[in-house]
Amino acid sequence: MRSDYKTVLTRLFSARLVFGLALFTVFFTQFAVLGQEGGPMPDEVPAEPGMAQNLLDQLMDGGPWLMIPLAALSFLAVVLIIFYTFTIRQGSVVSDKFMNAADALIRKQDYLGLIAVCNRENECIARIVYKTLDFATKNPTASFDEVREVTEAEGTRQASILNNRISYLNDISRVAPMIGLFGTVIGMISAFKGMGEDPGVSHMKLAPGVAQALVTTATGLVVSIPCVIFYSIFRGKVQKLIAELEAAMTHIMALLAAQYKRANYRASARQQSNND
């Protein structure tokens, strides 16, 4: 148990480290842009609270009505990354403790006891076994093929839940650039509209407006890129956990098949002895 907590904390630290490096890269890029625009370079400006305020003002120049949703998406992305770090792990899908208990109870044919264990555990394999045994106990005349269909259906549903859980992070990675691009388009329309209304405006004077319009696109990419990276990481973990879930299901069904064959053999032997 202690090693599991250490693993979770290590993954959480790695997630925060990668996200922090991404934010540091963005801030450094913003300061470099400020220096190239003719302002003082970051190393020439004394450390004071006004620097952070200037960066915030530059970000808000992209339009508060679009920057606020992007900030909300970035906050939601951080929350989801932390949540997935704690929840998407082997202990929440398949654990050795449950598999050992299920193996022992199935061999003893203590199906009611296994159902009670499934109710206490909050694992994907426990939900699958519960659905299987609940159907088998309520329908004693059902064949093993029918029981297996119930197991496969519940296994597919649990796998879909795991895949859909991380899809929210993928949705954020898709929506954030769209919001940023929308803000850029609105800013470009406004800049060119001003240029059309005042023919005396030169192209050089149009450049600051275009740069301001691109702030939302840059911010949307800043939110999207870490989401894509972490979505790929969690997707790989989910696929690995689904493979382990399928292996656990195969083991459980093999044990149940052996019990079904034994029960059918005993029933046929008893019927044959009665006929004799």
Phi and psi restraints in degrees (value plus and minus 20) as a CYANA .aco file:
   2 ARG   PHI     -86.1   -46.1
   2 ARG   PSI     -56.7   -16.7
   3 SER   PHI     -85.9   -45.9
   3 SER   PSI     -53.1   -13.1
   4 ASP   PHI     -83.6   -43.6
   4 ASP   PSI     -63.2   -23.2
   5 TYR   PHI     -83.6   -43.6
   5 TYR   PSI     -58.6   -18.6
   6 LYS   PHI     -83.6   -43.6
   6 LYS   PSI     -59.7   -19.7
   7 THR   PHI     -84.4   -44.4
   7 THR   PSI     -62.8   -22.8
   8 VAL   PHI     -83.4   -43.4
   8 VAL   PSI     -64.3   -24.3
   9 LEU   PHI     -84.6   -44.6
   9 LEU   PSI     -57.4   -17.4
  10 THR   PHI     -84.2   -44.2
  10 THR   PSI     -62.2   -22.2
  11 ARG   PHI     -86.6   -46.6
  11 ARG   PSI     -59.3   -19.3
  12 LEU   PHI     -83.5   -43.5
  12 LEU   PSI     -62.1   -22.1
  13 PHE   PHI     -83.3   -43.3
  13 PHE   PSI     -60.1   -20.1
  14 SER   PHI     -84.9   -44.9
  14 SER   PSI     -60.3   -20.3
  15 ALA   PHI     -83.4   -43.4
  15 ALA   PSI     -64.9   -24.9
  16 ARG   PHI     -84.6   -44.6
  16 ARG   PSI     -55.9   -15.9
  17 LEU   PHI     -85.3   -45.3
  17 LEU   PSI     -65.6   -25.6
  18 VAL   PHI     -84.5   -44.5
  18 VAL   PSI     -62.8   -22.8
  19 PHE   PHI     -85.8   -45.8
  19 PHE   PSI     -58.9   -18.9
  20 GLY   PHI     -85.0   -45.0
  20 GLY   PSI     -59.3   -19.3
  21 LEU   PHI     -83.9   -43.9
  21 LEU   PSI     -57.9   -17.9
  22 ALA   PHI     -83.9   -43.9
  22 ALA   PSI     -63.8   -23.8
  23 LEU   PHI     -84.9   -44.9
  23 LEU   PSI     -59.4   -19.4
  24 PHE   PHI     -82.0   -42.0
  24 PHE   PSI     -60.7   -20.7
  25 THR   PHI     -82.7   -42.7
  25 THR   PSI     -60.4   -20.4
  26 VAL   PHI     -84.8   -44.8
  26 VAL   PSI     -67.7   -27.7
  27 PHE   PHI     -81.7   -41.7
  27 PHE   PSI     -60.9   -20.9
  28 PHE   PHI     -83.6   -43.6
  28 PHE   PSI     -59.3   -19.3
  29 THR   PHI     -84.3   -44.3
  29 THR   PSI     -60.3   -20.3
  30 GLN   PHI     -83.6   -43.6
  30 GLN   PSI     -61.7   -21.7
  31 PHE   PHI     -85.6   -45.6
  31 PHE   PSI     -57.7   -17.7
  32 ALA   PHI     -85.0   -45.0
  32 ALA   PSI     -58.6   -18.6
  33 VAL   PHI     -84.3   -44.3
  33 VAL   PSI     -60.8   -20.8
  34 LEU   PHI     -79.4   -39.4
  34 LEU   PSI     -60.1   -20.1
  35 GLY   PHI     -89.2   -49.2
  35 GLY   PSI     -57.0   -17.0
  36 GLN   PHI     -92.5   -52.5
  36 GLN   PSI     -40.4    -0.4
  37 GLU   PHI     -99.7   -59.7
  37 GLU   PSI     -16.2    23.8
  38 GLY   PHI      88.1   128.1
  38 GLY   PSI     -27.6    12.4
  39 GLY   PHI    -104.0   -64.0
  39 GLY   PSI     152.9   192.9
  40 PRO   PHI     -86.5   -46.5
  40 PRO   PSI     124.7   164.7
  41 MET   PHI     -89.2   -49.2
  41 MET   PSI     137.8   177.8
  42 PRO   PHI     -78.2   -38.2
  42 PRO   PSI     -54.4   -14.4
  43 ASP   PHI     -97.4   -57.4
  43 ASP   PSI     -31.4     8.6
  44 GLU   PHI    -113.2   -73.2
  44 GLU   PSI     -28.5    11.5
  45 VAL   PHI    -121.8   -81.8
  45 VAL   PSI     108.0   148.0
  46 PRO   PHI     -85.2   -45.2
  46 PRO   PSI     127.9   167.9
  47 ALA   PHI     -86.5   -46.5
  47 ALA   PSI      95.7   135.7
  48 GLU   PHI    -172.9  -132.9
  48 GLU   PSI     140.9   180.9
  49 PRO   PHI     -82.0   -42.0
  49 PRO   PSI     -40.5    -0.5
  50 GLY   PHI     -85.7   -45.7
  50 GLY   PSI     -44.7    -4.7
  51 MET   PHI     -83.8   -43.8
  51 MET   PSI     -68.8   -28.8
  52 ALA   PHI     -82.6   -42.6
  52 ALA   PSI     -55.3   -15.3
  53 GLN   PHI     -86.6   -46.6
  53 GLN   PSI     -58.2   -18.2
  54 ASN   PHI     -84.7   -44.7
  54 ASN   PSI     -60.5   -20.5
  55 LEU   PHI     -83.9   -43.9
  55 LEU   PSI     -60.9   -20.9
  56 LEU   PHI     -84.7   -44.7
  56 LEU   PSI     -60.4   -20.4
  57 ASP   PHI     -83.1   -43.1
  57 ASP   PSI     -59.1   -19.1
  58 GLN   PHI     -85.4   -45.4
  58 GLN   PSI     -59.7   -19.7
  59 LEU   PHI     -86.9   -46.9
  59 LEU   PSI     -60.1   -20.1
  60 MET   PHI     -92.0   -52.0
  60 MET   PSI     -34.8     5.2
  61 ASP   PHI     -84.6   -44.6
  61 ASP   PSI     -41.2    -1.2
  62 GLY   PHI     -89.7   -49.7
  62 GLY   PSI     -28.6    11.4
  63 GLY   PHI      93.4   133.4
  63 GLY   PSI      93.8   133.8
  64 PRO   PHI     -82.9   -42.9
  64 PRO   PSI     -50.8   -10.8
  65 TRP   PHI     -91.1   -51.1
  65 TRP   PSI     -36.5     3.5
  66 LEU   PHI    -125.5   -85.5
  66 LEU   PSI     -50.3   -10.3
  67 MET   PHI     -92.5   -52.5
  67 MET   PSI     -52.6   -12.6
  68 ILE   PHI     -84.8   -44.8
  68 ILE   PSI     -65.5   -25.5
  69 PRO   PHI     -81.4   -41.4
  69 PRO   PSI     -56.6   -16.6
  70 LEU   PHI     -86.2   -46.2
  70 LEU   PSI     -59.1   -19.1
  71 ALA   PHI     -84.8   -44.8
  71 ALA   PSI     -58.9   -18.9
  72 ALA   PHI     -84.6   -44.6
  72 ALA   PSI     -60.0   -20.0
  73 LEU   PHI     -85.2   -45.2
  73 LEU   PSI     -59.2   -19.2
  74 SER   PHI     -84.9   -44.9
  74 SER   PSI     -60.9   -20.9
  75 PHE   PHI     -83.9   -43.9
  75 PHE   PSI     -62.7   -22.7
  76 LEU   PHI     -83.6   -43.6
  76 LEU   PSI     -57.2   -17.2
  77 ALA   PHI     -83.9   -43.9
  77 ALA   PSI     -62.4   -22.4
  78 VAL   PHI     -83.3   -43.3
  78 VAL   PSI     -62.5   -22.5
  79 VAL   PHI     -82.3   -42.3
  79 VAL   PSI     -63.0   -23.0
  80 LEU   PHI     -86.3   -46.3
  80 LEU   PSI     -59.1   -19.1
  81 ILE   PHI     -82.1   -42.1
  81 ILE   PSI     -64.7   -24.7
  82 ILE   PHI     -85.5   -45.5
  82 ILE   PSI     -61.9   -21.9
  83 PHE   PHI     -83.6   -43.6
  83 PHE   PSI     -64.5   -24.5
  84 TYR   PHI     -86.7   -46.7
  84 TYR   PSI     -52.3   -12.3
  85 THR   PHI     -80.9   -40.9
  85 THR   PSI     -57.3   -17.3
  86 PHE   PHI    -103.6   -63.6
  86 PHE   PSI     -50.8   -10.8
  87 THR   PHI    -118.5   -78.5
  87 THR   PSI     -54.0   -14.0
  88 ILE   PHI    -106.6   -66.6
  88 ILE   PSI      66.3   106.3
  89 ARG   PHI    -170.1  -130.1
  89 ARG   PSI     146.6   186.6
  90 GLN   PHI     -84.3   -44.3
  90 GLN   PSI     -55.0   -15.0
  91 GLY   PHI     -83.1   -43.1
  91 GLY   PSI     -44.3    -4.3
  92 SER   PHI    -109.2   -69.2
  92 SER   PSI     -26.0    14.0
  93 VAL   PHI    -134.5   -94.5
  93 VAL   PSI     -79.1   -39.1
  94 VAL   PHI    -160.0  -120.0
  94 VAL   PSI     110.1   150.1
  95 SER   PHI    -144.5  -104.5
  95 SER   PSI     129.8   169.8
  96 ASP   PHI     -84.8   -44.8
  96 ASP   PSI     -52.5   -12.5
  97 LYS   PHI     -81.5   -41.5
  97 LYS   PSI     -67.0   -27.0
  98 PHE   PHI     -88.2   -48.2
  98 PHE   PSI     -61.1   -21.1
  99 MET   PHI     -83.9   -43.9
  99 MET   PSI     -59.6   -19.6
 100 ASN   PHI     -84.9   -44.9
 100 ASN   PSI     -62.1   -22.1
 101 ALA   PHI     -85.8   -45.8
 101 ALA   PSI     -62.5   -22.5
 102 ALA   PHI     -84.4   -44.4
 102 ALA   PSI     -61.0   -21.0
 103 ASP   PHI     -80.4   -40.4
 103 ASP   PSI     -66.4   -26.4
 104 ALA   PHI     -86.7   -46.7
 104 ALA   PSI     -62.0   -22.0
 105 LEU   PHI     -91.4   -51.4
 105 LEU   PSI     -55.3   -15.3
 106 ILE   PHI     -88.1   -48.1
 106 ILE   PSI     -59.4   -19.4
 107 ARG   PHI     -84.5   -44.5
 107 ARG   PSI     -51.6   -11.6
 108 LYS   PHI    -104.1   -64.1
 108 LYS   PSI     -25.9    14.1
 109 GLN   PHI      40.5    80.5
 109 GLN   PSI      12.0    52.0
 110 ASP   PHI    -114.1   -74.1
 110 ASP   PSI      54.7    94.7
 111 TYR   PHI     -92.6   -52.6
 111 TYR   PSI     -54.8   -14.8
 112 LEU   PHI     -85.9   -45.9
 112 LEU   PSI     -58.0   -18.0
 113 GLY   PHI     -85.4   -45.4
 113 GLY   PSI     -56.9   -16.9
 114 LEU   PHI     -88.6   -48.6
 114 LEU   PSI     -55.2   -15.2
 115 ILE   PHI     -83.5   -43.5
 115 ILE   PSI     -60.0   -20.0
 116 ALA   PHI     -83.9   -43.9
 116 ALA   PSI     -58.9   -18.9
 117 VAL   PHI     -84.8   -44.8
 117 VAL   PSI     -61.0   -21.0
 118 CYS   PHI     -81.9   -41.9
 118 CYS   PSI     -56.4   -16.4
 119 ASN   PHI     -88.0   -48.0
 119 ASN   PSI     -48.6    -8.6
 120 ARG   PHI    -102.0   -62.0
 120 ARG   PSI     -47.3    -7.3
 121 GLU   PHI    -113.7   -73.7
 121 GLU   PSI     125.1   165.1
 122 ASN   PHI    -134.1   -94.1
 122 ASN   PSI      45.4    85.4
 123 GLU   PHI    -145.5  -105.5
 123 GLU   PSI     137.3   177.3
 124 CYS   PHI     -84.6   -44.6
 124 CYS   PSI     -62.6   -22.6
 125 ILE   PHI     -85.4   -45.4
 125 ILE   PSI     -52.8   -12.8
 126 ALA   PHI     -85.9   -45.9
 126 ALA   PSI     -59.1   -19.1
 127 ARG   PHI     -85.8   -45.8
 127 ARG   PSI     -58.5   -18.5
 128 ILE   PHI     -86.6   -46.6
 128 ILE   PSI     -65.7   -25.7
 129 VAL   PHI     -84.3   -44.3
 129 VAL   PSI     -57.7   -17.7
 130 TYR   PHI     -83.0   -43.0
 130 TYR   PSI     -65.6   -25.6
 131 LYS   PHI     -81.9   -41.9
 131 LYS   PSI     -59.3   -19.3
 132 THR   PHI     -85.5   -45.5
 132 THR   PSI     -70.5   -30.5
 133 LEU   PHI     -89.9   -49.9
 133 LEU   PSI     -54.5   -14.5
 134 ASP   PHI     -82.8   -42.8
 134 ASP   PSI     -61.5   -21.5
 135 PHE   PHI     -88.5   -48.5
 135 PHE   PSI     -60.6   -20.6
 136 ALA   PHI     -87.9   -47.9
 136 ALA   PSI     -59.4   -19.4
 137 THR   PHI     -93.9   -53.9
 137 THR   PSI     -52.7   -12.7
 138 LYS   PHI    -100.8   -60.8
 138 LYS   PSI     -38.4     1.6
 139 ASN   PHI    -149.3  -109.3
 139 ASN   PSI      56.0    96.0
 140 PRO   PHI     -85.1   -45.1
 140 PRO   PSI     -41.4    -1.4
 141 THR   PHI    -108.0   -68.0
 141 THR   PSI     -20.9    19.1
 142 ALA   PHI     -89.8   -49.8
 142 ALA   PSI     124.4   164.4
 143 SER   PHI     -98.3   -58.3
 143 SER   PSI     147.4   187.4
 144 PHE   PHI     -87.7   -47.7
 144 PHE   PSI     -52.2   -12.2
 145 ASP   PHI     -83.1   -43.1
 145 ASP   PSI     -59.1   -19.1
 146 GLU   PHI     -87.1   -47.1
 146 GLU   PSI     -59.4   -19.4
 147 VAL   PHI     -83.8   -43.8
 147 VAL   PSI     -59.7   -19.7
 148 ARG   PHI     -86.5   -46.5
 148 ARG   PSI     -55.1   -15.1
 149 GLU   PHI     -83.6   -43.6
 149 GLU   PSI     -59.5   -19.5
 150 VAL   PHI     -83.0   -43.0
 150 VAL   PSI     -61.8   -21.8
 151 THR   PHI     -83.7   -43.7
 151 THR   PSI     -65.6   -25.6
 152 GLU   PHI     -85.1   -45.1
 152 GLU   PSI     -57.7   -17.7
 153 ALA   PHI     -85.3   -45.3
 153 ALA   PSI     -64.2   -24.2
 154 GLU   PHI     -88.9   -48.9
 154 GLU   PSI     -55.5   -15.5
 155 GLY   PHI     -84.0   -44.0
 155 GLY   PSI     -60.2   -20.2
 156 THR   PHI     -83.9   -43.9
 156 THR   PSI     -58.7   -18.7
 157 ARG   PHI     -86.2   -46.2
 157 ARG   PSI     -62.2   -22.2
 158 GLN   PHI     -85.9   -45.9
 158 GLN   PSI     -58.6   -18.6
 159 ALA   PHI     -85.0   -45.0
 159 ALA   PSI     -58.5   -18.5
 160 SER   PHI     -85.3   -45.3
 160 SER   PSI     -57.1   -17.1
 161 ILE   PHI     -82.7   -42.7
 161 ILE   PSI     -62.6   -22.6
 162 LEU   PHI     -83.7   -43.7
 162 LEU   PSI     -62.0   -22.0
 163 ASN   PHI     -89.6   -49.6
 163 ASN   PSI     -59.3   -19.3
 164 ASN   PHI     -90.8   -50.8
 164 ASN   PSI     -46.3    -6.3
 165 ARG   PHI     -82.5   -42.5
 165 ARG   PSI     -61.4   -21.4
 166 ILE   PHI    -107.1   -67.1
 166 ILE   PSI     -25.6    14.4
 167 SER   PHI     -87.3   -47.3
 167 SER   PSI     -41.9    -1.9
 168 TYR   PHI     -83.3   -43.3
 168 TYR   PSI     -56.6   -16.6
 169 LEU   PHI     -86.8   -46.8
 169 LEU   PSI     -57.3   -17.3
 170 ASN   PHI     -86.9   -46.9
 170 ASN   PSI     -56.9   -16.9
 171 ASP   PHI     -83.6   -43.6
 171 ASP   PSI     -60.4   -20.4
 172 ILE   PHI     -83.1   -43.1
 172 ILE   PSI     -60.8   -20.8
 173 SER   PHI     -85.0   -45.0
 173 SER   PSI     -42.7    -2.7
 174 ARG   PHI    -109.7   -69.7
 174 ARG   PSI     -56.6   -16.6
 175 VAL   PHI     -96.4   -56.4
 175 VAL   PSI     -59.2   -19.2
 176 ALA   PHI     -78.1   -38.1
 176 ALA   PSI     -68.1   -28.1
 177 PRO   PHI     -83.3   -43.3
 177 PRO   PSI     -51.9   -11.9
 178 MET   PHI     -85.6   -45.6
 178 MET   PSI     -61.6   -21.6
 179 ILE   PHI     -84.1   -44.1
 179 ILE   PSI     -63.2   -23.2
 180 GLY   PHI     -82.5   -42.5
 180 GLY   PSI     -61.6   -21.6
 181 LEU   PHI     -86.3   -46.3
 181 LEU   PSI     -56.9   -16.9
 182 PHE   PHI     -82.0   -42.0
 182 PHE   PSI     -63.6   -23.6
 183 GLY   PHI     -83.5   -43.5
 183 GLY   PSI     -57.7   -17.7
 184 THR   PHI     -85.5   -45.5
 184 THR   PSI     -62.4   -22.4
 185 VAL   PHI     -82.9   -42.9
 185 VAL   PSI     -63.2   -23.2
 186 ILE   PHI     -82.1   -42.1
 186 ILE   PSI     -62.7   -22.7
 187 GLY   PHI     -84.9   -44.9
 187 GLY   PSI     -59.0   -19.0
 188 MET   PHI     -86.8   -46.8
 188 MET   PSI     -60.0   -20.0
 189 ILE   PHI     -81.7   -41.7
 189 ILE   PSI     -64.7   -24.7
 190 SER   PHI     -83.3   -43.3
 190 SER   PSI     -60.9   -20.9
 191 ALA   PHI     -86.1   -46.1
 191 ALA   PSI     -65.5   -25.5
 192 PHE   PHI     -91.3   -51.3
 192 PHE   PSI     -49.9    -9.9
 193 LYS   PHI     -85.2   -45.2
 193 LYS   PSI     -61.8   -21.8
 194 GLY   PHI     -84.1   -44.1
 194 GLY   PSI     -56.3   -16.3
 195 MET   PHI     -87.6   -47.6
 195 MET   PSI     -56.1   -16.1
 196 GLY   PHI     -91.4   -51.4
 196 GLY   PSI     -53.1   -13.1
 197 GLU   PHI     -95.4   -55.4
 197 GLU   PSI     -44.3    -4.3
 198 ASP   PHI    -144.4  -104.4
 198 ASP   PSI      73.8   113.8
 199 PRO   PHI     -81.3   -41.3
 199 PRO   PSI     -38.8     1.2
 200 GLY   PHI     -97.9   -57.9
 200 GLY   PSI     -25.9    14.1
 201 VAL   PHI     -94.4   -54.4
 201 VAL   PSI     108.2   148.2
 202 SER   PHI    -106.1   -66.1
 202 SER   PSI     146.9   186.9
 203 HIS   PHI     -86.7   -46.7
 203 HIS   PSI     -52.5   -12.5
 204 MET   PHI     -86.5   -46.5
 204 MET   PSI     -53.7   -13.7
 205 LYS   PHI     -94.0   -54.0
 205 LYS   PSI     -38.8     1.2
 206 LEU   PHI     -98.4   -58.4
 206 LEU   PSI     -42.9    -2.9
 207 ALA   PHI     -79.2   -39.2
 207 ALA   PSI     -65.0   -25.0
 208 PRO   PHI     -79.4   -39.4
 208 PRO   PSI     -56.8   -16.8
 209 GLY   PHI     -86.5   -46.5
 209 GLY   PSI     -58.7   -18.7
 210 VAL   PHI     -86.1   -46.1
 210 VAL   PSI     -63.2   -23.2
 211 ALA   PHI     -81.5   -41.5
 211 ALA   PSI     -59.5   -19.5
 212 GLN   PHI     -84.4   -44.4
 212 GLN   PSI     -57.2   -17.2
 213 ALA   PHI     -88.3   -48.3
 213 ALA   PSI     -48.4    -8.4
 214 LEU   PHI     -97.4   -57.4
 214 LEU   PSI     -28.5    11.5
 215 VAL   PHI     -81.8   -41.8
 215 VAL   PSI     -60.8   -20.8
 216 THR   PHI     -86.8   -46.8
 216 THR   PSI     -57.8   -17.8
 217 THR   PHI     -84.0   -44.0
 217 THR   PSI     -64.0   -24.0
 218 ALA   PHI     -81.6   -41.6
 218 ALA   PSI     -61.4   -21.4
 219 THR   PHI     -86.1   -46.1
 219 THR   PSI     -60.3   -20.3
 220 GLY   PHI     -82.2   -42.2
 220 GLY   PSI     -58.2   -18.2
 221 LEU   PHI     -89.2   -49.2
 221 LEU   PSI     -55.5   -15.5
 222 VAL   PHI     -81.9   -41.9
 222 VAL   PSI     -57.5   -17.5
 223 VAL   PHI     -95.5   -55.5
 223 VAL   PSI     -56.7   -16.7
 224 SER   PHI     -94.8   -54.8
 224 SER   PSI     -62.6   -22.6
 225 ILE   PHI     -80.9   -40.9
 225 ILE   PSI     -69.7   -29.7
 226 PRO   PHI     -80.9   -40.9
 226 PRO   PSI     -54.9   -14.9
 227 CYS   PHI     -83.7   -43.7
 227 CYS   PSI     -60.9   -20.9
 228 VAL   PHI     -84.2   -44.2
 228 VAL   PSI     -61.5   -21.5
 229 ILE   PHI     -83.0   -43.0
 229 ILE   PSI     -69.2   -29.2
 230 PHE   PHI     -91.0   -51.0
 230 PHE   PSI     -51.5   -11.5
 231 TYR   PHI     -83.5   -43.5
 231 TYR   PSI     -60.2   -20.2
 232 SER   PHI     -84.6   -44.6
 232 SER   PSI     -60.2   -20.2
 233 ILE   PHI     -83.9   -43.9
 233 ILE   PSI     -68.4   -28.4
 234 PHE   PHI     -89.3   -49.3
 234 PHE   PSI     -51.8   -11.8
 235 ARG   PHI     -84.9   -44.9
 235 ARG   PSI     -61.0   -21.0
 236 GLY   PHI     -82.8   -42.8
 236 GLY   PSI     -60.1   -20.1
 237 LYS   PHI     -85.6   -45.6
 237 LYS   PSI     -60.2   -20.2
 238 VAL   PHI     -84.7   -44.7
 238 VAL   PSI     -62.4   -22.4
 239 GLN   PHI     -83.1   -43.1
 239 GLN   PSI     -58.4   -18.4
 240 LYS   PHI     -85.5   -45.5
 240 LYS   PSI     -61.9   -21.9
 241 LEU   PHI     -87.4   -47.4
 241 LEU   PSI     -56.5   -16.5
 242 ILE   PHI     -84.5   -44.5
 242 ILE   PSI     -59.2   -19.2
 243 ALA   PHI     -82.7   -42.7
 243 ALA   PSI     -61.3   -21.3
 244 GLU   PHI     -87.5   -47.5
 244 GLU   PSI     -54.5   -14.5
 245 LEU   PHI     -85.1   -45.1
 245 LEU   PSI     -61.7   -21.7
 246 GLU   PHI     -84.4   -44.4
 246 GLU   PSI     -58.8   -18.8
 247 ALA   PHI     -84.5   -44.5
 247 ALA   PSI     -60.3   -20.3
 248 ALA   PHI     -85.8   -45.8
 248 ALA   PSI     -60.2   -20.2
 249 MET   PHI     -82.2   -42.2
 249 MET   PSI     -61.3   -21.3
 250 THR   PHI     -82.3   -42.3
 250 THR   PSI     -60.4   -20.4
 251 HIS   PHI     -84.7   -44.7
 251 HIS   PSI     -64.9   -24.9
 252 ILE   PHI     -83.0   -43.0
 252 ILE   PSI     -64.4   -24.4
 253 MET   PHI     -87.6   -47.6
 253 MET   PSI     -52.1   -12.1
 254 ALA   PHI     -85.0   -45.0
 254 ALA   PSI     -60.8   -20.8
 255 LEU   PHI     -84.3   -44.3
 255 LEU   PSI     -63.4   -23.4
 256 LEU   PHI     -85.5   -45.5
 256 LEU   PSI     -57.3   -17.3
 257 ALA   PHI     -83.3   -43.3
 257 ALA   PSI     -60.0   -20.0
 258 ALA   PHI     -83.9   -43.9
 258 ALA   PSI     -59.7   -19.7
 259 GLN   PHI     -87.2   -47.2
 259 GLN   PSI     -58.5   -18.5
 260 TYR   PHI     -83.3   -43.3
 260 TYR   PSI     -62.7   -22.7
 261 LYS   PHI     -84.7   -44.7
 261 LYS   PSI     -60.1   -20.1
 262 ARG   PHI     -85.1   -45.1
 262 ARG   PSI     -62.2   -22.2
 263 ALA   PHI     -85.7   -45.7
 263 ALA   PSI     -60.6   -20.6
 264 ASN   PHI     -86.4   -46.4
 264 ASN   PSI     -56.9   -16.9
 265 TYR   PHI     -86.1   -46.1
 265 TYR   PSI     -61.5   -21.5
 266 ARG   PHI     -85.2   -45.2
 266 ARG   PSI     -59.6   -19.6
 267 ALA   PHI     -86.1   -46.1
 267 ALA   PSI     -61.8   -21.8
 268 SER   PHI     -88.3   -48.3
 268 SER   PSI     -58.0   -18.0
 269 ALA   PHI     -86.1   -46.1
 269 ALA   PSI     -58.8   -18.8
 270 ARG   PHI     -87.7   -47.7
 270 ARG   PSI     -59.2   -19.2
 271 GLN   PHI     -87.2   -47.2
 271 GLN   PSI     -56.9   -16.9
 272 GLN   PHI     -87.9   -47.9
 272 GLN   PSI     -58.4   -18.4
 273 SER   PHI     -86.7   -46.7
 273 SER   PSI     -55.6   -15.6
 274 ASN   PHI     -87.6   -47.6
 274 ASN   PSI     -57.5   -17.5
 275 ASN   PHI     -88.6   -48.6
 275 ASN   PSI     -55.2   -15.2
